[in-house]
């Protein structure tokens, strides 16, 4: 009987040890929340808004030009010959098309700038997540902000651990920030050209 009890105890202990060995530590955090805690994210948002303002100013100028020409056309169309009327209408139509094309190009440039500014921030956050996972023996870290995780066993939220790790890492230089002025002249993104200009 003692041998059976001892054998059973050893078997259960072995199963317990094996399950602990096979157990995989899982943690989670909301990456979007982590990114908002990073000071670089606020700087990136400011830089992106400054970049966008350039386009908004140009679009406002083009709209003013269109409104002025349209107002002039409406006020004087009765006095125009057929040829001049047709020419003015074509000019207005071309200007309107240029404005729409410029808006589309500006939107693309703005998206590219956002991606350029976001990448180093995300890369830094990823390094911090990787470091915390390795230091704490996590096999998996789930991003609960993406909404992709349909089910998970109870896990630890490591947001504060990663934030603490980020605080020990050097601040990154974002393209176009004050710390990056030396490279700004080399890598400055030009505003999109107005369609129809050389």
Steps between C-alpha positions, in 0.01 A plus 500: 500500500785733585659426162173585319461823700864594439467417128179704476665792681801488264271480197293799616813698582642421156175611332505820706863572407433426133192724495704780657771450241241500221302792645554809291482835669268736315472875546297771331489875455326758285764621254291808409497602867875444525568718196296788642717493814818556299617864479611439141138434402398852603795646306410291196141627513621862513741444209226332294258788566765756402559302181125493428466877553729564199254319275196661660653843434567414135149356452348814655704713258385291202137517615526879531638519147210283375235706684646826362503371143154347537363826642653692212352254249150521654512881508616537139373193313221696332759724334729216381505376145443127454876438461595693817214338698617154389862586587401628847290188569786273398738700720268461799456129435878448471560693823238293680665178377840627616358570847353148525821339375706706747270395788549134412879539476508694827300225674747238374799711611341545844444125536862435397621755757289337772647160413853645501446654844320197646751232400786595738251540786347157438850347463604644837181370666561156345855493641368582846230231474758244385734593787225473764381167356852355513573636849176357640492171308187568295462273199218706348394863532156577357391842372147536639444833318487328160186306587643187334527295821174308524593304810794478734577345835546748783821690442693791643462855369857619451422856383664660805805272477550599137442868581767474771736338246429777247590760764851350516548511121643805320255727320487447126554774244197537277540618141443876498538549878738759647755228580495395136563847347842395368342235281184699424643686201614174343178304557235771494191380318396753236140604474319336212513697178183654370377305200573680178816668636858410412 
